[in-house]
Amino acid sequence: MTRYKLIIEYDGTLFVGWQRQQNGKSVQGELEAALFDLTKVKVQVHGAGRTDSGVHAEGQVAHCDIAREISTDTLRDALNHFLRKVPISVLSVEEVNGTFHARFCALKRHYLYRILNRRPPPTLDKNRIWWTPSRLDEKAMHMAAQTLVGTHDFSSFRATSCQAKSPIKTLDHLDVERIGDEIRVTTSAKSFLQHQVRNLVGTLTMVGYGKWNLDDVRVVLNAQDRSLAGPTAPASGLYLVQVDYP
């Protein structure tokens, strides 16, 4: 039995999320179907992050065990052949030790959230960015974001359906910058609560619009009450960019 580590890119628009579900196509399900087409046996794929419906990935990491040894280039190319009808691409494959686990061995996960901040709507980036035509103050957003960095109880930014045992998480960084008409929010942590990044972004836009200030964000954080935070930003702007391992 050989364990393989996969790095995967996908457009999440058409999927119900990473995790296999009964109500539609999932990234995990499509990868497992491609592995079955290749090996003729059921192979389970384990991912580093369970991205939600509509969320994209540039560097999702997964692993799987295959009974027969296949060269890494052959496995990558064969999977991409069977995945050609769906927006998923296996970027690389490598053999790893049997103790490697894509989810539990991960040290840090890096996310990007993209906001298109201009009057005209997107065309090429439709479903891949959040369009907000009203002007945002990215500098005020960045300053407010720094109050959220560190170890906190993030209950105010947690989905009601979140199954994490604890709301306490550590944000290593949360940065906001403008590049032309695009505002990019980048953040890293060992793990995140369900919808945490999208809820953080939605809250920061309230600052960007001038409706809230830095102190308001502190109040929301300390309240540990989801109803007091900003809106949940759309899934279309969120990307899992990279996962770090020892």
C-alpha positions in Angstrom: 0.0 0.0 0.0 1.4 3.4 -1.1 0.3 6.7 0.3 0.2 9.6 -2.1 0.0 13.4 -1.3 -1.9 15.4 -3.9 -1.9 19.2 -4.4 -5.2 20.2 -6.1 -6.6 23.3 -7.7 -10.4 23.7 -8.3 -13.1 26.1 -9.1 -15.7 25.5 -6.3 -18.6 27.2 -8.1 -20.3 23.9 -9.3 -19.6 21.9 -6.1 -21.5 21.5 -2.8 -18.0 21.8 -1.2 -15.0 19.6 -0.6 -16.8 16.9 1.4 -18.7 14.1 -0.2 -22.5 14.7 0.2 -25.8 13.3 -1.1 -27.2 16.6 -2.5 -24.7 17.2 -5.3 -21.2 17.0 -6.7 -18.3 17.4 -4.3 -14.5 17.8 -4.9 -13.8 14.7 -2.8 -16.4 12.7 -4.6 -15.1 13.6 -8.0 -11.5 12.7 -7.0 -12.7 9.4 -5.6 -14.6 8.6 -8.8 -11.5 9.4 -10.8 -9.4 7.1 -8.6 -12.0 4.3 -9.1 -11.9 4.8 -12.9 -8.1 4.4 -12.6 -7.7 1.6 -10.1 -11.1 -0.2 -10.3 -11.3 -0.2 -6.4 -12.8 2.3 -4.0 -10.1 4.7 -2.7 -10.9 7.2 0.0 -9.4 10.7 -0.3 -8.7 12.8 2.8 -8.4 16.6 2.4 -6.6 19.2 4.5 -9.6 21.6 4.5 -13.3 21.1 4.1 -14.0 24.1 1.9 -17.7 25.1 1.6 -19.9 25.2 -1.5 -18.6 27.8 -3.9 -15.1 28.2 -2.3 -12.1 27.7 -4.5 -8.6 26.3 -4.0 -5.2 27.0 -5.5 -3.4 24.6 -3.2 -5.7 22.1 -1.5 -3.8 19.1 -0.1 -5.1 15.6 0.1 -3.8 12.1 0.5 -4.9 8.6 -0.5 -3.7 5.0 -0.3 -3.4 2.9 -3.4 -2.7 -0.8 -3.2 -0.5 -0.9 -6.3 2.4 1.4 -6.9 2.0 4.0 -9.6 4.6 6.5 -10.7 3.7 10.0 -9.4 3.6 11.5 -12.9 1.4 8.7 -14.2 -1.0 9.1 -11.3 -1.2 12.9 -11.7 -1.8 12.7 -15.5 -4.3 9.8 -15.2 -6.4 11.6 -12.6 -6.4 14.8 -14.7 -7.6 12.7 -17.7 -10.6 11.3 -15.7 -11.3 14.8 -14.2 -11.3 16.6 -17.5 -15.0 17.2 -17.5 -15.0 19.0 -14.1 -13.1 22.1 -12.9 -10.5 20.2 -10.9 -6.8 19.8 -11.6 -4.2 17.7 -9.8 -1.1 19.9 -9.8 1.3 17.5 -8.3 1.6 14.0 -6.7 4.3 12.6 -4.4 4.8 9.5 -2.4 4.8 10.1 1.4 5.3 8.2 4.6 2.3 6.2 5.8 2.1 8.5 8.9 1.3 11.5 6.8 -2.2 12.8 7.1 -3.4 15.8 5.0 -5.7 17.1 7.7 -4.1 16.2 11.0 -0.4 16.8 10.0 -1.1 20.4 8.7 0.7 23.1 10.6 -0.9 26.1 8.9 -3.6 26.9 6.4 -3.4 30.1 4.2 -6.5 31.7 2.7 -7.1 34.6 0.3 -10.3 36.6 -0.1 -10.8 38.7 -3.2 -13.0 41.8 -3.4 -13.6 43.6 -6.7 -14.1 47.2 -5.6 -15.2 49.2 -8.7 -18.5 50.3 -10.3 -18.5 47.9 -13.3 -19.3 44.3 -12.4 -16.8 41.5 -13.1 -17.0 39.4 -16.3 -13.9 37.2 -16.4 -13.9 36.8 -12.6 -17.6 36.2 -12.2 -18.1 33.6 -9.4 -14.5 34.0 -8.4 -14.6 37.3 -6.6 -17.0 39.4 -4.4 -18.1 42.5 -6.3 -18.7 45.5 -4.1 -19.2 48.7 -6.1 -19.2 51.2 -3.2 -15.8 52.5 -2.3 -14.0 50.7 0.5 -11.3 52.1 2.7 -8.8 49.3 2.7 -6.4 51.1 5.1 -9.1 51.3 7.8 -10.0 47.7 7.2 -6.4 46.6 7.7 -6.1 48.6 10.9 -9.3 47.0 12.2 -8.1 43.6 11.2 -5.1 43.8 13.5 -7.4 43.8 16.5 -8.4 40.3 15.4 -4.9 38.8 15.1 -3.8 36.5 17.9 -5.6 34.0 20.1 -9.3 34.8 20.8 -12.7 33.3 21.3 -14.1 33.8 17.7 -17.7 32.9 18.5 -18.8 36.1 16.9 -17.4 34.9 13.6 -18.5 31.3 13.8 -21.3 29.7 11.7 -24.2 28.4 13.7 -23.7 25.0 12.2 -20.0 24.9 13.1 -19.0 21.6 14.7 -15.6 22.6 16.1 -15.3 21.7 19.8 -13.9 25.1 20.8 -14.4 28.6 19.4 -10.8 29.6 20.5 -8.5 30.0 17.5 -5.2 31.7 16.8 -4.9 34.0 13.7 -1.3 34.3 12.8 -2.0 37.3 10.5 -5.0 39.1 8.8 -3.9 41.6 6.2 -5.8 43.8 3.9 -4.3 45.5 0.8 -5.5 47.1 -2.4 -4.1 46.2 -5.8 -5.8 48.4 -8.3 -9.5 47.7 -8.1 -9.0 44.6 -6.1 -8.9 44.3 -2.3 -7.1 41.2 -1.1 -7.6 39.9 2.4 -5.0 37.3 3.4 -5.0 35.2 6.6 -3.2 32.2 8.1 -3.9 29.9 11.0 -3.5 26.3 12.0 -7.2 25.9 11.7 -10.4 28.0 11.2 -14.0 27.8 12.4 -16.7 27.2 9.8 -17.3 30.5 7.8 -14.7 32.3 10.0 -12.8 33.9 7.2 -16.0 34.9 5.3 -17.5 36.4 8.5 -14.3 38.3 9.3 -14.3 39.7 5.8 -17.9 40.7 6.1 -17.2 42.5 9.3 -14.2 44.3 7.9 -16.2 45.7 5.0 -18.5 47.4 7.6 -15.3 49.3 8.6 -14.4 49.8 5.0 -17.8 51.5 4.3 -17.3 53.8 7.3 -20.2 52.3 9.2 -18.1 50.8 12.0 -14.7 51.8 13.5 -11.9 49.9 15.1 -13.6 50.0 18.6 -16.8 48.5 17.1 -14.8 45.5 15.9 -13.3 45.0 19.3 -16.8 45.1 20.8 -18.0 42.5 18.3 -15.1 40.2 19.1 -15.5 40.4 22.8 -19.3 39.9 22.7 -18.9 36.4 21.4 -22.2 36.7 19.6 -22.6 36.0 15.9 -25.6 38.2 15.5 -23.5 41.3 16.3 -20.9 40.7 13.6 -21.0 41.8 10.0 -22.5 39.7 7.1 -21.0 36.5 5.8 -19.1 37.4 2.7 -20.0 35.3 -0.4 -18.1 32.0 -0.9 -17.1 33.1 -4.4 -14.3 35.3 -3.2 -12.6 32.7 -1.0 -9.6 30.6 -1.9 -7.6 28.0 0.0 -4.1 29.0 -1.2 -1.7 26.8 0.6 -1.3 24.3 3.4 2.0 24.0 5.4 3.5 20.7 6.8 6.5 19.9 8.9 
